[in-house]
């Protein structure tokens, strides 16, 4: 069930991608805002309660529907339910158009257009970036987005569906990732987001870092396997600490070694100020460069190849886990 659900969701998403402001996304924004307004009272326990309610309620709902479908109308309808939720939570097209547009602009020699697109994508000031820095930042943000939109969802869906929990892992991971941006990124909240307490921000960051710890390392290991293994593992061991976010640093250091390019370096400054202490998912991905070649437009193809080889490897792994579960 897991393999076919993931495969069908990826195919459908490639043919008909969801827009960035689809109904479920807007509903999630309203839900998170409502919980923050009504549960977040400023204390540590309230912060954890608000996060638990925001992530736990939709996860429990999709789990109950999954079990109800399995027990009443059969596995075919349960697969359809899994596909629908994976379609909403999993996919390249939710972010890859940014990558494609900037790559096309650079290939055409239009660096000003590429800077504008990068600034719009990450809400940063990219006006002074040289060409190699534009490429570097696009690669870094694309790799992290590929992890959060694809491989992290893969990981928790595969692990929890094998033990009968259906799509709950995919939903919990994506909702947790959403709250890490919605509640913590900016001191001035985005439209529709309430002001939240420091306790809720801290709970959100801690929960997200814990939930993403294993998937981040699984993604880094996968990049090492399908890329240059020794260099990727060396980067993981010796370069990951150069990045301020532990989980993202492991992925970026492994990526750097896997395709032999420099990542990290000059920081992008957000156009919306943040408090600097709870930076869960901003554009500040590195403070000093890893070893390797300077990023060039030609490296975009290597990154795409690295990601797609990893997708194929994960699909094979999920197929084997599903087969073992059936035979067991």
Order of alpha helices (4+ residues) and beta strands (2+ residues): alpha-alpha-alpha-alpha-alpha-alpha-alpha-alpha-alpha-alpha-alpha-alpha-alpha
